[in-house]
Amino acid sequence: MSGHKCSYPWDLHDRYAQDKSVVNKMQQKYWETKQAFIKATGKKEDEHVVASDADLDAKLELFHSIQRTCLDLSKAIVLYQKRICFLSQEENELGKFLRSQGFQDKTRAGKMMQATGKALCFSSQQRLALRNPLCRFHQEVETFRHRAISDTWLTVNRMEQCRTEYRGALLWMKDVSQELDPDLYKQMEKFRKVQTQVRLAKKSFDKLKMDVCQKVDLLGASRCNLLSHMLATYQLAWAQWQGPWNLKVLTKMTCCC
C-alpha cells in the first residue's frame, strides 16, 4: 500500500495524461457527444458550470451582435448606393426635360424652368460624389467582416469545441464519482484517470476562453474606430454636396459637440 501511495500524485498523472487507448478515446467521445446532445436539445445543465462561463457568454453575445450588425450594415450600404444612382439618374432626366421645355418657352416661366433644370442636373452630378466614400466604406466593412470577424469566429469555434470536451469530461467525472468506492483501487484509478482528463480539458478551454474574450474586446474597439473614420469621411462628402452654408453650420455643430 505504501508503494501505491507514493506513486499516485505524479506518476499516475503522467500515465493518465498519456493515456491514448482506444477504450479511453471511445469513452471520451461518448461523453463529448452526450454534452453536445444536451446543448443541442436545450436541456438544463449544471447551474454552477453555466454560471462560471457567464463572462464568456456575454462576450459571445457581443461578438454575434457585431457579426450580425456588420452584415446588415454591408447590405444597407449596397442598397443605399443603388438608391443614390437611381435618384441621380431620375434627377438628371428631370433636369434635362425642364431645360428642353424652357428653351421652347420664351416667357419668364421658361427661364425659370431652364434655371431649375440646370440646378437639377448639377445636383445629380454632385449626388454621385457620395458613391466614392460609400464604396470605400463598403470595402472597409467587407474587409473587417472577412478578416477580423472571420478570425475571431475560428477562435470561437475552437473554444466551443474545447468547452464541449471540458463539460463532457465533467459529466464523465460526475458519473464515475457516483459509483466511487474509495476502498477499491481500480475505481480510484479510474476516477483519477477521468480527473486528469478534466484537468487537461480545462487547461485548453481556459486558454481559448481568454483568447476569445481578448479578441472580442479588440474586435469591438476596431469596429468603433472603423465606423468613426468612415462615417466622418461620408459626413464630409455629404456636407459638401449640401453646399458651403450647410458645411459651415455642420462644422460649427461638430465643434460644439
VOGU-3710 file (C-alpha; in Angstrom, 3 decimals, decimal comma):
1> msghkcsypw> 0,000/0,000/0,000  2,848/2,380/0,761  4,266/1,939/-2,729  0,942/2,890/-4,320  0,548/5,848/-2,033  3,882/7,342/-3,033  3,321/6,927/-6,766  -0,168/8,489/-7,113  0,452/12,263/-7,312  2,824/12,480/-10,282
11> dlhdryaqdk> 3,499/9,043/-11,769  -0,158/8,274/-12,281  -0,867/11,794/-13,556  1,807/11,398/-16,239  0,499/7,973/-17,170  -3,116/9,197/-17,425  -2,049/12,248/-19,412  -0,515/9,893/-21,989  -3,479/7,513/-21,950  -4,480/7,326/-25,606
21> svvnkmqqky> -6,005/3,873/-25,657  -8,957/3,097/-27,913  -11,235/2,490/-24,916  -10,310/5,808/-23,341  -10,928/7,658/-26,619  -14,290/5,965/-27,071  -15,355/6,878/-23,545  -14,203/10,449/-24,040  -16,084/10,766/-27,340  -19,192/9,282/-25,772
31> wetkqafika> -19,349/11,955/-23,086  -18,491/14,713/-25,571  -21,343/13,536/-27,790  -23,679/13,423/-24,798  -22,721/17,010/-23,871  -23,250/18,145/-27,479  -26,679/16,477/-27,447  -27,603/18,222/-24,197  -26,604/21,583/-25,681  -28,421/20,943/-28,983
41> tgkkedehvv> -31,664/19,908/-27,298  -31,530/22,784/-24,816  -31,635/20,561/-21,756  -30,770/22,155/-18,433  -27,099/21,920/-17,486  -25,429/22,270/-14,117  -26,152/25,826/-12,971  -22,736/26,245/-11,371  -20,925/25,222/-14,560  -23,105/27,566/-16,623
51> asdadldakl> -22,587/30,441/-14,162  -18,808/30,014/-14,367  -18,995/30,894/-18,079  -21,238/33,950/-17,661  -18,485/36,401/-18,666  -17,622/34,296/-21,716  -21,273/34,053/-22,793  -21,573/37,849/-22,512  -18,568/38,227/-24,828  -20,068/35,746/-27,262
61> elfhsiqrtc> -23,328/37,682/-27,300  -21,375/40,842/-28,128  -19,479/39,016/-30,859  -22,639/37,709/-32,509  -24,117/41,220/-32,331  -21,047/42,651/-34,097  -21,210/39,875/-36,671  -24,905/40,443/-37,362  -24,841/44,255/-37,444  -21,802/44,380/-39,737
71> ldlskaivly> -23,586/42,134/-42,221  -26,701/44,332/-42,021  -24,554/47,448/-42,481  -22,868/45,985/-45,555  -26,256/45,182/-47,133  -27,580/48,656/-46,253  -24,597/50,374/-47,903  -25,105/48,391/-51,116  -28,809/49,253/-51,162  -28,053/52,910/-50,406
81> qkricflsqe> -25,632/53,074/-53,342  -28,265/51,690/-55,683  -30,819/54,239/-54,446  -28,355/57,091/-54,930  -27,631/56,030/-58,522  -31,324/55,659/-59,290  -32,210/59,030/-57,733  -29,335/60,761/-59,515  -30,444/59,330/-62,851  -34,050/60,405/-62,336
91> enelgkflrs> -32,960/63,856/-61,177  -30,750/64,273/-64,230  -33,557/63,217/-66,573  -35,930/65,694/-64,952  -33,332/68,444/-65,262  -32,828/67,750/-68,972  -36,568/67,732/-69,533  -37,047/71,102/-67,808  -34,181/72,649/-69,757  -35,522/71,431/-73,085
101> qgfqdktrag> -39,007/72,745/-72,262  -37,551/76,040/-71,037  -35,774/76,634/-74,320  -39,083/76,312/-76,153  -40,905/78,647/-73,763  -39,828/82,278/-74,302  -41,666/83,603/-71,270  -40,348/84,134/-67,752  -41,599/80,668/-66,841  -39,289/79,204/-69,486
111> kmmqatgkal> -36,282/80,917/-67,918  -37,269/79,537/-64,530  -37,543/76,021/-65,989  -34,101/76,376/-67,554  -32,587/77,521/-64,279  -34,316/74,745/-62,345  -33,273/72,110/-64,892  -29,671/73,288/-64,767  -29,693/73,121/-60,966  -31,149/69,605/-61,024
121> cfssqqrlal> -28,519/68,370/-63,500  -25,760/69,848/-61,346  -27,271/68,338/-58,209  -27,467/64,891/-59,817  -23,755/65,036/-60,667  -22,846/66,160/-57,157  -25,007/63,420/-55,635  -22,925/60,784/-57,408  -19,887/62,055/-55,499  -21,356/60,345/-52,437
131> rnplcrfhqe> -20,674/56,979/-54,042  -16,894/57,273/-53,595  -16,892/57,369/-49,770  -19,700/54,800/-49,730  -17,713/52,400/-51,926  -14,713/52,824/-49,654  -16,959/52,345/-46,633  -18,339/49,123/-48,079  -14,855/47,816/-48,874  -13,662/48,527/-45,332
141> vetfrhrais> -16,696/46,814/-43,782  -16,259/43,754/-46,003  -12,542/43,567/-45,159  -13,439/43,810/-41,481  -16,003/41,025/-41,847  -13,822/38,641/-43,860  -10,663/39,134/-41,814  -11,259/40,335/-38,255  -14,673/38,733/-37,704  -13,731/35,502/-39,517
151> dtwltvnrme> -10,545/35,152/-37,461  -12,492/35,635/-34,239  -15,131/33,195/-35,451  -12,490/30,489/-35,939  -11,241/31,045/-32,387  -14,823/30,899/-31,086  -15,386/27,579/-32,867  -12,227/26,095/-31,350  -13,269/27,370/-27,936  -16,752/25,837/-28,265
161> qcrteyrgal> -15,188/22,506/-29,182  -12,945/22,671/-26,110  -15,894/23,710/-23,946  -17,838/20,663/-25,147  -14,853/18,443/-24,348  -14,460/20,022/-20,914  -18,131/19,771/-19,966  -18,261/16,244/-21,356  -15,317/15,338/-19,094  -17,190/16,868/-16,155
171> lwmkdvsqel> -20,201/14,683/-16,936  -17,894/11,680/-17,128  -16,297/12,505/-13,764  -19,735/13,043/-12,198  -20,870/9,647/-13,446  -17,732/7,941/-12,135  -17,882/9,696/-8,758  -21,434/8,453/-8,144  -20,191/4,863/-8,157  -16,865/5,575/-6,496
181> dpdlykqmek> -15,728/3,361/-3,632  -12,507/4,782/-2,117  -11,575/1,366/-0,764  -11,336/-0,161/-4,247  -8,066/0,600/-6,018  -9,447/0,061/-9,547  -12,255/2,547/-9,021  -9,840/5,119/-7,578  -7,562/4,619/-10,549  -10,477/5,111/-12,949
191> frkvqtqvrl> -11,526/8,256/-11,083  -8,004/9,685/-11,238  -7,869/8,943/-14,953  -11,097/10,866/-15,554  -9,919/13,628/-13,210  -6,807/14,033/-15,352  -8,964/14,293/-18,471  -10,963/17,061/-16,792  -7,795/18,905/-15,802  -6,324/18,756/-19,313
201> akksfdklkm> -9,605/19,764/-20,947  -9,985/22,698/-18,545  -6,463/23,899/-19,296  -7,158/24,002/-23,051  -10,582/25,575/-22,525  -9,277/28,313/-20,203  -6,621/29,317/-22,741  -9,109/29,581/-25,606  -11,622/31,303/-23,332  -9,093/34,048/-22,632
211> dvcqkvdllg> -8,239/34,306/-26,349  -11,911/34,734/-27,247  -12,510/37,436/-24,626  -9,451/39,389/-25,740  -10,303/39,093/-29,427  -13,911/40,190/-28,899  -12,748/43,247/-26,939  -10,292/44,112/-29,707  -12,979/43,489/-32,330  -15,375/45,927/-30,648
221> asrcnllshm> -12,711/48,632/-30,421  -11,705/48,095/-34,065  -15,312/48,406/-35,198  -15,692/51,720/-33,337  -12,542/53,088/-34,986  -13,706/51,909/-38,400  -17,140/53,499/-38,083  -15,756/56,757/-36,671  -13,289/57,174/-39,525  -15,514/56,106/-42,417
231> latyqlawaq> -18,638/57,948/-41,219  -16,584/61,136/-40,815  -15,431/60,790/-44,441  -19,001/60,232/-45,631  -20,281/63,109/-43,497  -17,762/65,478/-45,095  -18,749/64,394/-48,624  -22,436/64,748/-47,792  -21,896/68,226/-46,325  -20,011/69,338/-49,442
241> wqgpwnlkvl> -22,875/68,138/-51,611  -25,377/70,051/-49,460  -23,468/73,281/-50,045  -20,956/75,612/-48,399  -23,517/77,045/-45,959  -24,550/73,637/-44,647  -20,885/72,630/-44,375  -20,171/75,693/-42,274  -23,149/75,026/-39,993  -22,249/71,307/-39,684
251> tkmtccc> -18,659/72,153/-38,839  -19,818/74,569/-36,165  -22,190/71,954/-34,709  -19,392/69,336/-34,700  -17,066/71,708/-32,885  -19,736/72,478/-30,297  -20,276/68,761/-29,668
//
